[in-house]
Amino acid sequence: MAENQNPAPPTPAGPEEASTDGSGTPSPPRRHSAVRSLLRLWPYARVARWRIAGSVAAAGLASLSVLAVPVVLRRIVDGPIADRDLGALWPLAGLLLVLGLAEAGLFYTRRVVVARPLAKVETAMRGDLFAKLQRLPVSFHDRWPSGQLLSRATSDMFLMRLFLAFPLVFLIVNSMVFVTGTALMFTLDWRLALITLVPAAPLTVLTRYFEQRYALAARLAQDQNGDLATVVEESVLGIRILKAFGRHRAMSEEFRARSRELRGTELRKADMLANLWAVIVGLPELALGCALAVGAVRVADDHLSAGTLVAFLSTALALRWPVESLGWLLAFSNEAATATDRYFEVMDEPEERDEPSGTPARTEQGIRFTGVRFRYPDAPADTPDLLAGIDLHVRPGETMALVGTTGCGKTTLTALLPRLYEATGGSITLDGTDIRDIPRERLRRLVAVAFEEPTLFSASVRENVLMGAPGASEEQLATALATAQAGFVEKLPAGVGTQVGEQGLSLSGGQRQRLALARAVVGDPRFLVLDDPLSALDVHTEALVEQALREVLVGTTALIVAHRPSTVLLADRVALLADGRIAAVGTHQELLRSSPAYRALMSGEAAPEPEGSLAR
C-alpha cells in the first residue's frame, strides 16, 4: 500500500509581474511553466535538500517494497499452493508481513525527516516576505490591497511548504515506482504489459490540457481569496463606521458576493479535477480488465502460469496509486506553482534605492525645495502634475507653516521630504545636501514626521512613542509626553506600559494624535514635519500643546501643514500653496495684508477643492 493521502490544497497564484485593475487588485500576469515557477523555491529549499532527499529515499523504498509483494505472491501460488506444501507457505507469508511493516516504518520516517526543516523553510520565506514589505516604497502599498498581501503570507506560504513535503516527493517516487513496475510487468508478460499501457498516450495529452486550464483557475481562486481577505480586514477595521451609518448589511452583501465568486471558481476547479480523475481511473481499469481476460485465456491454454498472472495483476494494482494520484498531484503542483508566482511577484518588486543625485553640496542651511514637481504614478495621463514647480526655503531653526485649500498637495509635499514618495522633478536639500545623497535610514533619523492620521500599533504606549527614537531615555519619553500634553497616560491601567490595542482604537482621536506628536518630538529631531498635528484637539488642549511646542521648535527646522490660524501662529513664516506652486511667502500679518487668497483661506472663504482632483 502506498501513502494514499490527499490533503485538500488551498488556492494559489500566478507569475512574473502583477499589474492592477481598476479596483487596485493585482491582475494575473502572463502564465509560464509550472516547473520554472517551482524551481524558484530552490534557494530556500536547498537548506533542507538532504532531508528532502532522505524523504524521497524512504518513500521510494516503501513504495518499492510494495512491488516486491507480487514477486512473493508468484512464488506462493506457483510453489506452496500448487504443491499443497503448507510448510513452505509460512516463511513466504512472514516475508509479506515484514514487507508491510517495512512500508509503514519507512512512510513514518519520511514524515519525521522533513517536518522540522520544511517548517524552517516556511518561516524563512515568511520572514523575507515581511522584510521585503517593509523595504518597498509607499507607492507599492498604495496599489496593493492588504488582503492580497495577507493571503500571500499565509495560505500561499502553507501551500508551498506542503508541496515540498508531499507532492514533490511523490511526483518523484511515483514516477520511479511506475517505471520499475512497468519493467516488472514486461518481465512477467510483455503482451499483457502492452495492453495495460495502451491508455498512456491519451492520458499524457489529457493531463497537459488539464494543467493549462487548472493553472488559470487556481490563480483566479487565490486572487479572489485575497480580495475576500481585504473585505474582512476593511470591515473589521471600519466596524465603527459601518455600524454608525448602518452599512453592515451592505458590507455583508459584498462579502457574500465575493464568497460566491470564490465558490464558483473552486467548483470549476473541482469539476476539472473530477473529470480528469474519472478518465485517469477509468481508462487504466478498462485496460486492466482486458489484460485480465487475455491473461485468463493464456493460463487456460497453459501459456502462462497462474502465479505469473497473479503477480502481473498484483503489480498492475500496485501501480494504481501512482497513476490515480497523478491528477491531484498535478493539481497540487500547479497550485503550488501559482502560489510561488504570487510570492515572487512581491519579492521581485523594486525596492527603494539610494541613488546619488550627483549634485554638489551647497553651503546653505535649512530645507530648500527647488523646482520640485510630482505626480502620482496612477494619475490619469491627461491630468496636470500635482506639484508643478515648488520653490521654497525654510531657514535653519525656522518654523514654516504650509497652508492651502484642501487637495492642493500640502501633505504630498511634506511626504517628499523623508522620501516616502520620490519627486518626479527638481531637488530637495537638507543643510545643502540633496536628500537623494543621504541614505534613507539616516534621512529618516534626521526628519521626524507626525501625520494627520495618527497610526498606532498593537503595543504599549512606551513602544509606540519610542518608535520615533528607539534609543531615547525614560526622561526623553516623559518630556515628549509632556510636550504633547499626554498626561492622560498616567491614568491608564499600566501607565506607559498599557497596551493601546489594534490601531490604538481604545484611545480617543485626540489621545492618539497626542501620542503621535510625542513620537515625532521624542528624539529631539533636527528637522520636523507636522501634518496638521492639532486637528483632533479641543481648544484648551490645543493651546497647551502649542505653548509646549514653541519650546521644541526653537532649536528645530520645521515644516507644519496648518489649516487653522492658531496653528499658523506657531510659525515664523507662512507659505501659501496654490495651483501646484508656492503663491506667496511671508509672516502671517504680511500675508493678511498682501494676499487676498490667504485672507480668504484664514477667514474660511476659500474656494472648494477642484473637481477631479487627485491630490492626497
Backbone torsions as a table, in degrees:
resi	resn	phi	psi	omega
1	MET	NA	137.8	175.0
2	ALA	-92.4	169.5	-178.6
3	GLU	-77.7	80.8	-173.0
4	ASN	-81.4	81.9	-176.6
5	GLN	-126.3	127.1	-173.4
6	ASN	-125.1	80.3	179.1
7	PRO	-66.2	137.8	179.8
8	ALA	-71.5	115.4	-176.3
9	PRO	-72.1	141.6	171.3
10	PRO	-67.6	-170.1	-177.7
11	THR	-104.9	141.9	-169.8
12	PRO	-112.3	-136.2	-160.9
13	ALA	-154.2	-165.9	-175.7
14	GLY	-140.6	-177.1	-153.8
15	PRO	-96.1	-126.6	-148.0
16	GLU	-59.4	-65.5	-179.8
17	GLU	-128.2	135.8	-179.6
18	ALA	-95.7	132.0	169.2
19	SER	-99.9	-174.7	178.0
20	THR	-129.1	148.5	174.8
21	ASP	-90.6	-171.0	-176.2
22	GLY	-61.3	-26.5	-178.5
23	SER	-84.6	-5.8	-177.9
24	GLY	92.1	-2.9	179.0
25	THR	-79.9	128.6	178.7
26	PRO	-57.0	131.0	-179.4
27	SER	-96.1	151.0	-175.3
28	PRO	-60.8	127.6	176.8
29	PRO	-82.7	-173.9	-177.2
30	ARG	-61.4	132.2	-177.9
31	ARG	-84.2	139.7	175.1
32	HIS	-133.1	-171.9	-173.2
33	SER	-56.9	135.2	176.6
34	ALA	-64.1	-34.7	179.5
35	VAL	-64.0	-44.2	178.0
36	ARG	-60.1	-40.1	180.0
37	SER	-65.1	-46.7	-176.0
38	LEU	-68.9	-27.3	178.2
39	LEU	-64.7	-20.1	179.1
40	ARG	-71.0	-12.1	176.1
41	LEU	-78.4	-13.2	-172.6
42	TRP	-58.0	-43.8	179.6
43	PRO	-56.0	-31.0	176.9
44	TYR	-84.1	-41.5	-174.4
45	ALA	-74.2	-18.8	-174.4
46	ARG	-63.3	-27.1	179.0
47	VAL	-66.4	-22.2	179.5
48	ALA	-110.1	19.2	-171.9
49	ARG	-62.7	-37.4	-179.0
50	TRP	-72.5	-34.0	176.0
51	ARG	-68.0	-40.0	177.9
52	ILE	-64.6	-41.5	177.6
53	ALA	-62.4	-40.4	176.8
54	GLY	-63.4	-37.6	177.3
55	SER	-64.5	-42.4	177.4
56	VAL	-62.7	-42.2	-179.3
57	ALA	-64.0	-43.9	-179.0
58	ALA	-65.3	-45.3	179.5
59	ALA	-66.5	-36.0	179.0
60	GLY	-65.2	-45.4	178.5
61	LEU	-63.7	-39.2	179.0
62	ALA	-63.2	-42.8	-178.9
63	SER	-70.9	-36.6	178.5
64	LEU	-68.7	-28.5	176.9
65	SER	-63.9	-27.9	176.9
66	VAL	-65.6	-36.9	-179.2
67	LEU	-74.2	-14.5	176.3
68	ALA	-76.9	-21.7	-178.1
69	VAL	-60.9	-46.8	179.2
70	PRO	-58.9	-35.2	179.3
71	VAL	-63.9	-42.4	178.5
72	VAL	-66.5	-41.1	179.6
73	LEU	-61.5	-38.6	179.0
74	ARG	-60.8	-42.1	179.3
75	ARG	-67.6	-35.9	179.4
76	ILE	-65.6	-46.7	-176.5
77	VAL	-69.1	-47.0	-177.2
78	ASP	-80.3	-12.0	-179.0
79	GLY	-107.3	-98.2	-174.5
80	PRO	-55.0	-40.2	-178.2
81	ILE	-70.4	-46.3	-179.6
82	ALA	-65.3	-35.6	-177.9
83	ASP	-93.0	-1.5	-177.4
84	ARG	53.2	44.8	-178.3
85	ASP	-109.2	90.9	-177.4
86	LEU	-66.0	-29.5	-179.7
87	GLY	-61.9	-37.6	-179.4
88	ALA	-79.6	-12.4	-177.2
89	LEU	-74.9	-38.1	-172.2
90	TRP	-63.1	-42.5	177.4
91	PRO	-60.3	-40.1	179.8
92	LEU	-68.8	-37.7	176.3
93	ALA	-63.9	-38.8	176.6
94	GLY	-63.6	-36.4	178.3
95	LEU	-64.4	-38.8	176.4
96	LEU	-61.8	-40.6	178.7
97	LEU	-63.9	-41.9	179.0
98	VAL	-62.9	-41.2	178.9
99	LEU	-62.5	-40.2	178.3
100	GLY	-64.6	-43.9	178.5
101	LEU	-65.1	-38.1	178.9
102	ALA	-64.0	-41.1	178.9
103	GLU	-61.1	-47.0	-179.4
104	ALA	-62.6	-44.2	-179.4
105	GLY	-64.9	-38.7	-179.8
106	LEU	-69.3	-37.8	177.6
107	PHE	-68.2	-36.1	175.0
108	TYR	-62.2	-44.7	179.5
109	THR	-60.7	-39.8	180.0
110	ARG	-57.0	-44.4	-178.5
111	ARG	-67.4	-45.0	-176.7
112	VAL	-64.2	-38.0	-174.4
113	VAL	-63.1	-38.2	-171.9
114	VAL	-102.3	-12.3	-172.5
115	ALA	-58.5	-55.1	-175.1
116	ARG	-67.5	-49.2	-178.3
117	PRO	-63.0	-35.2	179.8
118	LEU	-72.8	-30.1	172.9
119	ALA	-63.5	-36.0	177.1
120	LYS	-68.5	-37.2	177.2
121	VAL	-61.6	-45.9	178.9
122	GLU	-61.4	-41.9	179.2
123	THR	-62.5	-42.5	179.7
124	ALA	-64.2	-42.5	179.9
125	MET	-65.9	-42.0	179.4
126	ARG	-65.5	-38.9	177.5
127	GLY	-64.2	-41.3	178.6
128	ASP	-65.5	-38.0	179.3
129	LEU	-65.0	-43.9	-179.7
130	PHE	-64.5	-43.6	178.6
131	ALA	-62.2	-37.9	178.4
132	LYS	-62.9	-42.8	179.7
133	LEU	-60.7	-33.5	178.4
134	GLN	-71.4	-28.1	-177.1
135	ARG	-88.9	-17.1	-177.7
136	LEU	-71.9	149.2	-177.3
137	PRO	-68.5	161.6	179.8
138	VAL	-60.1	-32.8	-179.5
139	SER	-60.9	-32.6	175.6
140	PHE	-63.7	-47.5	-178.4
141	HIS	-69.1	-23.9	173.7
142	ASP	-65.5	-33.3	-175.2
143	ARG	-85.8	-33.4	-169.1
144	TRP	-97.7	124.5	173.3
145	PRO	-63.7	141.9	-176.8
146	SER	-63.9	-31.2	179.2
147	GLY	-63.7	-35.6	177.2
148	GLN	-63.9	-41.2	178.8
149	LEU	-68.8	-38.0	179.5
150	LEU	-63.1	-42.6	-178.8
151	SER	-66.3	-31.6	177.3
152	ARG	-69.8	-31.7	-178.1
153	ALA	-85.4	-8.8	-176.9
154	THR	-121.7	-80.7	-173.5
155	SER	-64.6	-39.9	179.4
156	ASP	-64.4	-40.5	-178.5
157	MET	-64.6	-42.1	178.2
158	PHE	-61.5	-40.2	-177.8
159	LEU	-66.1	-40.1	179.2
160	MET	-66.0	-41.1	178.2
161	ARG	-63.8	-42.4	-178.8
162	LEU	-65.0	-34.5	177.3
163	PHE	-61.9	-45.4	-179.7
164	LEU	-64.7	-30.6	-176.3
165	ALA	-83.0	-31.5	-171.2
166	PHE	-126.3	-67.4	-175.8
167	PRO	-59.7	-40.7	179.8
168	LEU	-58.7	-46.2	-178.2
169	VAL	-61.8	-45.1	-173.0
170	PHE	-84.3	-17.6	168.5
171	LEU	-64.6	-38.6	178.1
172	ILE	-72.9	-50.6	-175.4
173	VAL	-65.0	-45.8	-177.5
174	ASN	-65.9	-34.2	175.7
175	SER	-64.3	-43.5	179.5
176	MET	-63.9	-43.2	-179.6
177	VAL	-65.6	-40.0	-179.5
178	PHE	-63.5	-44.0	179.8
179	VAL	-64.7	-45.1	-179.6
180	THR	-64.3	-44.8	-180.0
181	GLY	-63.8	-38.7	178.4
182	THR	-63.9	-42.4	177.6
183	ALA	-61.6	-40.1	179.0
184	LEU	-64.5	-40.3	179.2
185	MET	-64.1	-40.5	177.7
186	PHE	-65.0	-32.9	177.6
187	THR	-66.8	-38.9	-178.5
188	LEU	-73.2	-46.5	178.4
189	ASP	-166.1	110.3	-173.0
190	TRP	-69.3	-28.3	-179.8
191	ARG	-66.6	-48.6	178.9
192	LEU	-63.9	-34.4	179.6
193	ALA	-63.9	-41.6	179.4
194	LEU	-63.8	-40.8	178.6
195	ILE	-61.6	-42.7	-177.4
196	THR	-66.1	-30.4	-175.5
197	LEU	-91.2	3.1	179.4
198	VAL	-55.7	-39.8	-177.8
199	PRO	-71.0	-6.3	-173.3
200	ALA	-58.6	-44.9	-176.6
201	ALA	-63.9	-52.6	178.8
202	PRO	-63.1	-32.8	179.1
203	LEU	-66.6	-35.9	178.8
204	THR	-63.1	-45.0	179.2
205	VAL	-65.4	-43.0	-177.4
206	LEU	-63.8	-44.3	-177.7
207	THR	-66.6	-33.1	176.5
208	ARG	-65.4	-43.8	178.1
209	TYR	-63.9	-42.5	179.0
210	PHE	-62.0	-43.4	-176.6
211	GLU	-58.8	-43.1	-178.5
212	GLN	-64.8	-45.8	-178.2
213	ARG	-71.3	-39.1	-176.5
214	TYR	-68.5	-34.7	-179.8
215	ALA	-61.4	-41.2	179.1
216	LEU	-65.9	-42.8	179.4
217	ALA	-66.2	-37.8	179.5
218	ALA	-64.8	-41.8	178.2
219	ARG	-62.4	-45.1	-179.1
220	LEU	-62.0	-41.7	-179.3
221	ALA	-62.9	-41.8	-178.4
222	GLN	-69.6	-37.3	175.8
223	ASP	-64.7	-40.3	177.9
224	GLN	-66.2	-34.0	176.0
225	ASN	-63.2	-39.7	176.2
226	GLY	-65.1	-40.1	177.2
227	ASP	-62.6	-39.1	179.4
228	LEU	-64.8	-40.5	178.0
229	ALA	-63.2	-35.7	178.3
230	THR	-63.9	-43.3	178.8
231	VAL	-61.1	-43.1	179.9
232	VAL	-63.0	-46.6	-178.1
233	GLU	-62.5	-45.6	-178.9
234	GLU	-64.0	-38.9	-178.7
235	SER	-69.1	-33.4	178.3
236	VAL	-71.8	-47.0	-179.2
237	LEU	-67.6	-31.0	-177.9
238	GLY	-103.7	25.8	-173.6
239	ILE	-60.8	-33.9	180.0
240	ARG	-64.9	-42.5	179.0
241	ILE	-65.7	-44.0	-178.8
242	LEU	-60.2	-43.7	-179.5
243	LYS	-71.4	-39.6	-177.2
244	ALA	-63.6	-36.3	-178.4
245	PHE	-101.2	7.0	177.7
246	GLY	63.8	34.5	-176.4
247	ARG	-102.1	10.7	-177.7
248	HIS	-64.0	-32.4	179.3
249	ARG	-69.0	-38.8	178.3
250	ALA	-63.7	-41.1	178.8
251	MET	-67.6	-35.5	176.5
252	SER	-63.3	-39.7	178.5
253	GLU	-66.1	-39.0	176.3
254	GLU	-61.3	-42.6	178.9
255	PHE	-63.3	-43.9	179.8
256	ARG	-63.7	-39.1	179.5
257	ALA	-63.3	-44.7	177.6
258	ARG	-63.5	-39.4	179.8
259	SER	-63.9	-40.3	179.0
260	ARG	-64.1	-40.0	177.8
261	GLU	-61.0	-45.7	179.9
262	LEU	-64.9	-41.1	178.9
263	ARG	-60.9	-42.9	179.3
264	GLY	-62.1	-41.5	179.1
265	THR	-66.6	-42.2	179.3
266	GLU	-64.1	-36.6	178.3
267	LEU	-67.9	-36.2	175.9
268	ARG	-64.5	-39.8	176.4
269	LYS	-62.0	-44.5	-179.6
270	ALA	-63.7	-37.6	179.8
271	ASP	-65.9	-43.3	178.0
272	MET	-62.4	-43.6	-179.0
273	LEU	-67.0	-37.5	179.0
274	ALA	-64.3	-43.0	179.0
275	ASN	-62.9	-43.2	179.3
276	LEU	-62.8	-44.6	-177.0
277	TRP	-64.2	-38.0	179.1
278	ALA	-60.5	-41.2	-179.8
279	VAL	-73.0	-41.9	-179.0
280	ILE	-62.3	-36.6	179.1
281	VAL	-81.6	-40.6	-172.8
282	GLY	-68.5	-48.8	-177.2
283	LEU	-62.3	-48.4	178.1
284	PRO	-62.3	-35.7	178.9
285	GLU	-64.6	-40.0	178.1
286	LEU	-63.9	-43.6	178.8
287	ALA	-64.8	-38.5	179.7
288	LEU	-66.1	-37.3	177.1
289	GLY	-62.5	-41.2	177.4
290	CYS	-64.8	-41.1	178.8
291	ALA	-63.0	-38.8	178.6
292	LEU	-62.9	-43.5	-179.9
293	ALA	-63.5	-46.4	179.8
294	VAL	-64.3	-40.8	179.8
295	GLY	-62.6	-41.4	179.9
296	ALA	-62.2	-40.4	178.1
297	VAL	-63.0	-41.7	-178.7
298	ARG	-68.5	-34.8	175.7
299	VAL	-66.3	-41.9	179.7
300	ALA	-62.8	-32.0	-179.9
301	ASP	-88.4	6.4	-179.5
302	ASP	63.0	24.3	175.4
303	HIS	-91.7	-6.8	-177.0
304	LEU	-151.3	137.5	179.0
305	SER	-78.7	154.2	178.7
306	ALA	-62.4	-38.1	178.9
307	GLY	-62.6	-39.1	179.1
308	THR	-65.6	-41.4	178.9
309	LEU	-63.9	-43.7	177.8
310	VAL	-61.0	-42.6	179.4
311	ALA	-64.2	-40.3	179.9
312	PHE	-64.6	-47.6	-179.6
313	LEU	-64.5	-37.7	178.3
314	SER	-64.0	-40.1	177.7
315	THR	-65.1	-43.9	179.2
316	ALA	-62.2	-40.1	178.5
317	LEU	-68.3	-34.1	177.5
318	ALA	-65.5	-25.3	179.3
319	LEU	-86.1	-2.3	178.7
320	ARG	-62.3	-43.7	-178.9
321	TRP	-61.7	-48.8	177.2
322	PRO	-57.9	-37.0	-178.7
323	VAL	-76.7	-48.2	-176.2
324	GLU	-67.6	-29.5	179.7
325	SER	-74.7	-11.9	-175.9
326	LEU	-56.8	-40.4	-177.0
327	GLY	-59.8	-54.8	-175.7
328	TRP	-77.8	-24.5	173.2
329	LEU	-64.2	-41.5	176.9
330	LEU	-65.7	-41.8	179.2
331	ALA	-61.8	-46.8	-178.9
332	PHE	-63.3	-41.1	-179.2
333	SER	-65.1	-38.2	177.6
334	ASN	-67.3	-38.2	177.4
335	GLU	-67.0	-39.4	177.0
336	ALA	-65.4	-36.7	179.1
337	ALA	-65.4	-43.8	179.6
338	THR	-70.0	-33.5	174.3
339	ALA	-63.8	-40.4	177.1
340	THR	-63.2	-42.4	177.2
341	ASP	-59.4	-44.2	-178.9
342	ARG	-64.3	-38.3	178.0
343	TYR	-62.2	-47.6	-176.2
344	PHE	-78.3	-14.9	170.5
345	GLU	-56.9	-42.2	179.1
346	VAL	-75.2	-45.7	-176.6
347	MET	-64.3	-25.7	-179.3
348	ASP	-86.7	-7.4	179.6
349	GLU	-62.6	137.2	179.6
350	PRO	-65.5	135.6	-179.6
351	GLU	-88.9	170.2	172.3
352	GLU	-65.5	131.2	-179.4
353	ARG	-123.6	144.2	175.1
354	ASP	-89.3	104.8	180.0
355	GLU	-114.4	113.3	-178.6
356	PRO	-54.9	140.9	-177.9
357	SER	-77.4	-23.3	-175.8
358	GLY	79.1	3.5	180.0
359	THR	-88.0	128.0	179.6
360	PRO	-65.0	144.5	179.8
361	ALA	-66.1	147.5	178.4
362	ARG	-105.3	168.5	-178.4
363	THR	-89.5	-12.1	-177.4
364	GLU	-69.4	157.9	-178.4
365	GLN	-113.9	171.2	178.3
366	GLY	87.3	-158.6	-178.8
367	ILE	-110.4	131.4	176.6
368	ARG	-132.5	128.1	171.1
369	PHE	-102.6	126.6	-179.0
370	THR	-126.7	110.5	177.4
371	GLY	56.4	34.4	-174.4
372	VAL	-73.9	127.3	177.7
373	ARG	-122.4	152.6	178.3
374	PHE	-160.3	140.3	168.4
375	ARG	-143.5	145.1	179.9
376	TYR	-71.7	142.3	-177.5
377	PRO	-58.1	-30.7	-177.3
378	ASP	-94.4	9.3	178.6
379	ALA	-70.6	141.2	177.1
380	PRO	-55.0	144.9	-174.0
381	ALA	-62.9	-27.7	-175.5
382	ASP	-89.4	6.5	178.8
383	THR	-95.3	147.4	179.7
384	PRO	-72.3	164.9	175.3
385	ASP	-60.3	142.7	177.0
386	LEU	-67.1	-44.6	174.7
387	LEU	-112.4	120.9	-168.1
388	ALA	-113.3	29.6	178.2
389	GLY	123.9	72.2	-177.2
390	ILE	-86.9	123.6	173.4
391	ASP	-121.1	116.2	-176.2
392	LEU	-156.0	138.3	177.8
393	HIS	-124.7	119.7	173.2
394	VAL	-101.4	113.5	-174.7
395	ARG	-68.7	156.2	179.6
396	PRO	-60.4	133.6	-179.2
397	GLY	76.8	2.2	-177.6
398	GLU	-93.3	148.1	172.1
399	THR	-107.2	118.8	-179.0
400	MET	-110.2	125.8	174.9
401	ALA	-92.1	134.7	179.0
402	LEU	-110.3	118.0	-176.9
403	VAL	-124.2	161.0	178.8
404	GLY	166.9	170.4	-179.1
405	THR	-68.5	161.3	178.0
406	THR	-59.5	130.1	177.1
407	GLY	87.6	7.5	-177.8
408	CYS	-82.0	-10.2	176.0
409	GLY	110.0	17.1	-178.8
410	LYS	-63.2	-50.1	-179.3
411	THR	-63.0	-39.4	178.5
412	THR	-61.8	-42.3	-179.7
413	LEU	-61.2	-43.8	179.8
414	THR	-68.1	-29.1	179.2
415	ALA	-71.6	-18.7	178.3
416	LEU	-73.3	-26.1	-174.1
417	LEU	-65.0	-48.3	175.4
418	PRO	-85.8	10.8	178.7
419	ARG	61.8	38.2	169.0
420	LEU	-67.9	-32.8	168.5
421	TYR	-126.2	154.7	178.8
422	GLU	-98.9	130.3	175.6
423	ALA	-61.6	141.5	179.4
424	THR	-89.7	-1.3	177.7
425	GLY	-169.4	158.0	178.6
426	GLY	80.6	-167.3	-178.1
427	SER	-144.6	155.1	175.8
428	ILE	-128.6	130.0	-179.7
429	THR	-123.4	146.9	172.2
430	LEU	-117.0	118.3	-177.6
431	ASP	49.7	41.9	175.2
432	GLY	85.1	-5.6	-179.1
433	THR	-104.6	127.2	177.5
434	ASP	-60.2	133.4	-177.3
435	ILE	-63.0	-20.7	176.3
436	ARG	-71.6	-16.1	177.8
437	ASP	-93.6	-0.9	179.1
438	ILE	-104.7	122.7	177.1
439	PRO	-52.6	139.7	-175.4
440	ARG	-54.4	-41.3	-178.3
441	GLU	-59.9	-43.6	179.5
442	ARG	-71.1	-39.6	179.8
443	LEU	-57.8	-42.3	-176.3
444	ARG	-79.6	-10.9	167.8
445	ARG	-81.5	-31.1	-179.9
446	LEU	-75.4	-36.5	-174.6
447	VAL	-108.6	113.9	175.9
448	ALA	-97.4	144.0	-173.4
449	VAL	-130.9	137.0	168.0
450	ALA	-120.7	114.9	-175.7
451	PHE	-83.0	160.7	179.4
452	GLU	-63.5	-39.4	176.3
453	GLU	-95.1	104.1	-176.4
454	PRO	-72.5	120.3	180.0
455	THR	-105.5	123.1	175.2
456	LEU	-115.7	160.0	-176.9
457	PHE	-112.9	164.9	178.6
458	SER	-72.8	76.1	-177.0
459	ALA	-153.4	-178.6	-179.5
460	SER	-76.9	166.3	175.5
461	VAL	-57.7	-44.5	-179.3
462	ARG	-58.9	-48.0	-178.0
463	GLU	-64.2	-37.9	179.2
464	ASN	-66.5	-42.6	-178.2
465	VAL	-72.9	-44.3	-177.1
466	LEU	-72.6	-4.1	172.6
467	MET	-59.9	-26.4	178.4
468	GLY	-76.6	-17.7	178.7
469	ALA	-162.0	83.8	-173.8
470	PRO	-54.7	-27.0	-177.7
471	GLY	-93.3	8.1	-177.1
472	ALA	-68.4	150.0	-179.6
473	SER	-84.7	170.4	177.1
474	GLU	-63.3	-32.5	178.6
475	GLU	-66.4	-42.2	177.7
476	GLN	-65.8	-37.0	176.5
477	LEU	-60.4	-46.9	-179.5
478	ALA	-63.4	-39.9	179.3
479	THR	-64.2	-43.3	180.0
480	ALA	-63.9	-41.9	178.4
481	LEU	-65.2	-36.4	178.3
482	ALA	-67.8	-40.5	178.1
483	THR	-60.6	-40.0	-179.1
484	ALA	-84.1	5.3	-179.1
485	GLN	53.9	44.1	-178.6
486	ALA	-98.1	43.3	179.2
487	GLY	-64.5	-16.9	178.4
488	PHE	-60.4	-20.9	-178.5
489	VAL	-60.7	-35.7	-178.1
490	GLU	-63.9	-24.3	-178.7
491	LYS	-89.8	-6.4	177.3
492	LEU	-70.3	154.9	-174.4
493	PRO	-50.6	-42.8	-178.2
494	ALA	-118.9	23.9	179.7
495	GLY	59.5	-133.4	-179.1
496	VAL	-70.1	-10.0	177.6
497	GLY	-90.0	1.6	-178.7
498	THR	-70.5	132.7	175.3
499	GLN	-75.7	129.3	-175.3
500	VAL	-91.0	-6.8	178.1
501	GLY	81.7	169.9	-177.8
502	GLU	-59.9	130.3	-179.3
503	GLN	60.3	9.4	-179.2
504	GLY	66.2	24.8	-174.3
505	LEU	-72.4	-6.6	174.1
506	SER	-77.7	-7.5	179.2
507	LEU	-108.7	162.1	176.0
508	SER	-76.7	168.0	179.3
509	GLY	-61.3	-41.2	178.9
510	GLY	-65.8	-37.9	178.2
511	GLN	-66.8	-41.5	177.0
512	ARG	-61.8	-41.5	-178.4
513	GLN	-66.1	-36.1	179.4
514	ARG	-69.8	-37.3	176.5
515	LEU	-67.3	-36.4	177.0
516	ALA	-65.6	-37.2	177.2
517	LEU	-67.0	-41.3	177.1
518	ALA	-61.1	-38.4	178.8
519	ARG	-62.8	-35.6	-178.8
520	ALA	-72.3	-34.7	-172.8
521	VAL	-99.2	-6.2	-171.5
522	VAL	-62.1	-30.7	-175.8
523	GLY	-96.0	15.5	-176.7
524	ASP	48.9	60.0	-172.9
525	PRO	-66.4	151.6	177.8
526	ARG	-74.5	-37.9	177.2
527	PHE	-125.1	138.2	-175.0
528	LEU	-130.6	131.1	176.7
529	VAL	-120.2	120.4	-179.5
530	LEU	-121.1	120.7	-179.0
531	ASP	-100.3	94.9	-179.7
532	ASP	45.7	61.8	-168.6
533	PRO	-74.3	-7.5	-174.0
534	LEU	-118.3	14.6	-171.5
535	SER	-65.1	-26.9	-175.6
536	ALA	-98.9	8.8	-175.1
537	LEU	-97.4	149.2	173.9
538	ASP	-73.7	166.9	-173.8
539	VAL	-59.6	-43.1	-177.6
540	HIS	-64.9	-49.1	-179.8
541	THR	-65.4	-37.5	178.5
542	GLU	-58.8	-43.3	180.0
543	ALA	-63.2	-40.1	179.6
544	LEU	-67.4	-41.9	179.4
545	VAL	-64.7	-43.2	179.2
546	GLU	-59.8	-41.3	179.7
547	GLN	-62.6	-43.3	179.1
548	ALA	-70.0	-34.7	-179.4
549	LEU	-66.2	-31.9	-179.3
550	ARG	-58.0	-37.3	179.2
551	GLU	-69.1	-39.3	179.7
552	VAL	-66.6	-39.3	-174.1
553	LEU	-74.2	-13.0	-178.0
554	VAL	-58.2	-43.8	-177.1
555	GLY	-104.0	18.5	-174.7
556	THR	-126.3	142.3	171.6
557	THR	-88.4	117.4	-168.9
558	ALA	-129.9	145.4	173.3
559	LEU	-123.3	118.8	-174.2
560	ILE	-119.9	122.6	171.8
561	VAL	-77.4	123.7	-174.3
562	ALA	-127.2	142.4	175.4
563	HIS	-119.7	-15.0	-177.2
564	ARG	-120.7	148.2	179.1
565	PRO	-56.3	-34.3	-178.4
566	SER	-62.9	-37.1	177.7
567	THR	-73.6	-37.5	178.5
568	VAL	-58.8	-35.6	-176.8
569	LEU	-68.2	-12.0	173.6
570	LEU	-71.2	-21.2	-169.9
571	ALA	-91.5	153.2	172.5
572	ASP	-76.9	-40.7	176.9
573	ARG	-137.1	166.5	-177.6
574	VAL	-128.2	138.8	174.7
575	ALA	-116.1	129.9	179.4
576	LEU	-99.0	120.3	179.6
577	LEU	-99.3	124.0	179.6
578	ALA	-151.6	138.7	178.1
579	ASP	54.4	36.0	175.7
580	GLY	77.3	10.0	-179.5
581	ARG	-138.3	164.2	173.2
582	ILE	-81.5	111.4	-174.9
583	ALA	-83.4	-29.5	-177.7
584	ALA	-160.6	148.2	176.7
585	VAL	-137.1	136.1	178.5
586	GLY	171.6	-177.2	175.4
587	THR	-73.3	167.8	179.8
588	HIS	-57.9	-46.2	-178.0
589	GLN	-67.0	-39.9	179.8
590	GLU	-61.7	-43.6	-178.4
591	LEU	-71.0	-32.3	175.9
592	LEU	-61.6	-35.9	-178.8
593	ARG	-79.0	-38.2	-168.5
594	SER	-102.0	-17.4	-173.0
595	SER	-120.4	107.8	176.2
596	PRO	-60.1	-36.9	-179.4
597	ALA	-64.4	-38.4	179.6
598	TYR	-69.5	-41.3	177.9
599	ARG	-60.4	-42.7	179.5
600	ALA	-63.9	-39.4	-179.5
601	LEU	-64.6	-45.6	-178.1
602	MET	-70.7	-25.2	179.7
603	SER	-90.4	-2.3	179.3
604	GLY	84.2	15.9	-178.1
605	GLU	-107.0	17.5	-176.7
606	ALA	-66.2	152.7	178.1
607	ALA	-64.6	147.0	179.0
608	PRO	-69.3	167.6	179.1
609	GLU	-60.7	132.7	178.9
610	PRO	-61.1	144.9	178.9
611	GLU	-66.1	142.9	177.9
612	GLY	79.5	8.2	179.8
613	SER	-65.4	138.4	178.1
614	LEU	-108.4	15.3	-178.3
615	ALA	-67.2	152.8	179.9
616	ARG	-135.3	NA	NA
